Amino acid sequence: MHLILTEPTRIDKLKGWLRMNRISQRQLARCMGMSQTKLNSLVVNSNHATEKRVEQLRTLGVPEELLPAVRERRPRHKPQKENAAL
């Protein structure tokens, strides 16, 4: 039998860094003010996160190369059109 070895992904490396530093995903989620489920879906198992979340990870000491890319935030509301009749 042959093992197929692949290069670890950023996510694999992040999970390894957390284990090596004895930080559980639950602890990390608590520090970031979110549930563990939310942390997993938005940060740990995703290649993109909001600028706020990336900055929180950076502040907590996560190495730069393990941070997800910053995702552009979509506007919540369409900008109102200016009233041309005025």
Backbone as CSV, one residue per row, in Angstrom:
resi,resn,N_x,N_y,N_z,CA_x,CA_y,CA_z,C_x,C_y,C_z
1,MET,0.848,-1.176,0.000,0.000,0.000,0.000,0.888,1.231,0.000
2,HIS,0.503,2.233,-0.796,1.238,3.487,-0.865,0.390,4.596,-0.262
3,LEU,1.028,5.426,0.515,0.343,6.585,1.065,0.536,7.759,0.123
4,ILE,-0.503,8.478,-0.103,-0.409,9.676,-0.925,-0.314,10.860,0.024
5,LEU,0.840,11.481,0.044,1.052,12.618,0.927,0.814,13.908,0.154
6,THR,0.027,14.757,0.750,-0.242,16.047,0.124,0.218,17.155,1.056
7,GLU,0.469,18.292,0.485,0.865,19.460,1.263,-0.308,19.883,2.146
8,PRO,-0.069,20.123,3.440,-1.173,20.549,4.299,-1.727,21.907,3.846
9,THR,-3.019,22.055,3.960,-3.674,23.317,3.600,-3.496,24.320,4.732
10,ARG,-3.880,25.558,4.473,-3.838,26.581,5.516,-4.730,26.158,6.681
11,ILE,-5.868,25.573,6.366,-6.786,25.134,7.408,-6.152,24.029,8.252
12,ASP,-5.495,23.068,7.605,-4.791,22.004,8.339,-3.731,22.592,9.261
13,LYS,-2.991,23.555,8.733,-1.919,24.187,9.524,-2.485,24.974,10.697
14,LEU,-3.618,25.667,10.473,-4.254,26.420,11.557,-4.709,25.472,12.661
15,LYS,-5.359,24.372,12.282,-5.810,23.403,13.283,-4.626,22.803,14.037
16,GLY,-3.510,22.545,13.324,-2.305,22.037,13.969,-1.722,23.051,14.939
17,TRP,-1.717,24.328,14.549,-1.194,25.390,15.407,-2.033,25.493,16.679
18,LEU,-3.354,25.388,16.520,-4.228,25.432,17.690,-3.933,24.263,18.629
19,ARG,-3.787,23.053,18.070,-3.467,21.876,18.898,-2.121,22.043,19.591
20,MET,-1.116,22.493,18.839,0.229,22.657,19.380,0.241,23.666,20.545
21,ASN,-0.616,24.661,20.458,-0.687,25.678,21.496,-1.780,25.406,22.524
22,ARG,-2.343,24.209,22.434,-3.369,23.754,23.376,-4.529,24.745,23.491
23,ILE,-4.969,25.216,22.331,-6.115,26.112,22.258,-7.234,25.336,21.577
24,SER,-8.329,25.155,22.286,-9.455,24.445,21.675,-10.242,25.420,20.805
25,GLN,-10.973,24.878,19.866,-11.811,25.735,19.030,-12.884,26.404,19.887
26,ARG,-13.319,25.734,20.928,-14.296,26.320,21.852,-13.703,27.541,22.558
27,GLN,-12.449,27.425,23.017,-11.785,28.557,23.669,-11.604,29.723,22.698
28,LEU,-11.184,29.408,21.481,-10.979,30.439,20.476,-12.304,31.141,20.161
29,ALA,-13.367,30.362,20.012,-14.685,30.936,19.734,-15.111,31.866,20.860
30,ARG,-14.905,31.437,22.092,-15.283,32.252,23.242,-14.524,33.584,23.228
31,CYS,-13.224,33.528,22.940,-12.405,34.744,22.882,-12.878,35.693,21.781
32,MET,-13.441,35.132,20.728,-13.890,35.940,19.598,-15.357,36.335,19.705
33,GLY,-16.029,35.885,20.769,-17.421,36.252,20.987,-18.392,35.584,20.044
34,MET,-18.139,34.327,19.730,-19.040,33.599,18.838,-19.125,32.154,19.283
35,SER,-20.091,31.427,18.734,-20.216,30.012,19.056,-19.144,29.221,18.301
36,GLN,-18.894,28.029,18.782,-17.918,27.167,18.110,-18.393,26.810,16.705
37,THR,-19.688,26.604,16.539,-20.242,26.296,15.222,-19.988,27.444,14.257
38,LYS,-20.240,28.666,14.712,-20.022,29.849,13.880,-18.535,29.994,13.545
39,LEU,-17.677,29.768,14.525,-16.229,29.840,14.303,-15.812,28.862,13.208
40,ASN,-16.298,27.637,13.300,-15.935,26.623,12.306,-16.379,27.013,10.912
41,SER,-17.593,27.511,10.790,-18.097,27.821,9.452,-17.509,29.102,8.886
42,LEU,-17.219,30.086,9.720,-16.749,31.374,9.217,-15.232,31.523,9.174
43,VAL,-14.539,30.840,10.042,-13.098,31.082,10.167,-12.261,29.834,9.951
44,VAL,-12.506,28.796,10.712,-11.617,27.634,10.707,-11.746,26.812,9.437
45,ASN,-12.952,26.577,8.966,-13.145,25.732,7.789,-13.409,26.524,6.513
46,SER,-13.017,27.775,6.520,-13.235,28.635,5.370,-11.925,29.306,4.978
47,ASN,-11.777,29.621,3.720,-10.561,30.305,3.271,-10.720,31.818,3.272
48,HIS,-11.903,32.308,3.684,-12.158,33.743,3.724,-12.895,34.090,5.007
49,ALA,-12.619,35.260,5.554,-13.321,35.747,6.738,-13.401,37.262,6.649
50,THR,-14.290,37.844,7.449,-14.400,39.301,7.436,-13.139,39.910,8.035
51,GLU,-12.922,41.162,7.707,-11.749,41.877,8.232,-11.746,41.872,9.753
52,LYS,-12.923,42.025,10.348,-13.038,42.013,11.812,-12.537,40.696,12.395
53,ARG,-12.956,39.580,11.803,-12.560,38.272,12.333,-11.068,38.001,12.117
54,VAL,-10.548,38.399,10.963,-9.115,38.218,10.700,-8.302,39.035,11.709
55,GLU,-8.736,40.251,11.981,-8.041,41.098,12.947,-8.114,40.500,14.348
56,GLN,-9.244,39.908,14.711,-9.352,39.247,16.015,-8.349,38.100,16.118
57,LEU,-8.259,37.283,15.075,-7.301,36.175,15.082,-5.873,36.698,15.210
58,ARG,-5.565,37.754,14.483,-4.234,38.360,14.528,-3.924,38.835,15.955
59,THR,-4.885,39.508,16.570,-4.721,40.021,17.936,-4.526,38.887,18.937
60,LEU,-5.158,37.754,18.681,-5.025,36.594,19.573,-3.725,35.826,19.351
61,GLY,-2.923,36.252,18.367,-1.607,35.652,18.174,-1.502,34.609,17.090
62,VAL,-2.539,34.438,16.295,-2.472,33.467,15.198,-1.465,33.990,14.163
63,PRO,-0.504,33.169,13.754,0.492,33.615,12.777,-0.142,34.078,11.469
64,GLU,0.443,35.084,10.885,-0.072,35.719,9.662,-0.340,34.710,8.547
65,GLU,0.568,33.753,8.363,0.413,32.797,7.256,-0.740,31.817,7.466
66,LEU,-1.310,31.795,8.671,-2.431,30.895,8.954,-3.781,31.604,8.918
67,LEU,-3.759,32.911,8.720,-5.002,33.676,8.698,-5.730,33.490,7.370
68,PRO,-7.064,33.444,7.416,-7.808,33.381,6.150,-7.721,34.717,5.431
69,ALA,-7.984,34.704,4.146,-8.016,35.937,3.365,-9.221,36.768,3.806
70,VAL,-9.085,38.074,3.688,-10.185,38.967,4.047,-11.233,38.938,2.948
71,ARG,-12.460,38.717,3.347,-13.593,38.693,2.415,-14.203,40.076,2.398
72,GLU,-14.485,40.552,1.202,-15.159,41.839,1.066,-16.563,41.707,1.631
73,ARG,-16.954,42.676,2.395,-18.281,42.653,2.989,-19.299,43.192,2.001
74,ARG,-20.359,42.462,1.807,-21.417,42.893,0.900,-22.260,43.961,1.577
75,PRO,-22.645,44.984,0.830,-23.516,45.999,1.441,-24.853,45.378,1.829
76,ARG,-25.386,45.798,2.957,-26.650,45.234,3.439,-27.841,45.815,2.700
77,HIS,-27.761,47.075,2.362,-28.876,47.734,1.692,-28.366,48.405,0.431
78,LYS,-29.251,48.469,-0.539,-28.889,49.190,-1.756,-28.869,50.681,-1.428
79,PRO,-27.882,51.400,-1.948,-27.869,52.844,-1.690,-29.116,53.491,-2.303
80,GLN,-29.654,54.460,-1.605,-30.836,55.149,-2.113,-30.430,56.078,-3.241
81,LYS,-31.288,56.120,-4.245,-31.033,57.028,-5.361,-31.365,58.443,-4.913
82,GLU,-30.539,59.364,-5.351,-30.810,60.759,-5.028,-32.019,61.220,-5.819
83,ASN,-32.808,62.046,-5.217,-34.008,62.548,-5.863,-33.613,63.628,-6.871
84,ALA,-33.713,63.321,-8.153,-33.301,64.233,-9.213,-34.296,65.367,-9.393
85,ALA,-35.513,65.229,-8.840,-36.533,66.255,-9.022,-36.286,67.481,-8.149
86,LEU,-35.445,67.348,-7.144,-35.219,68.497,-6.246,-34.375,69.535,-6.846
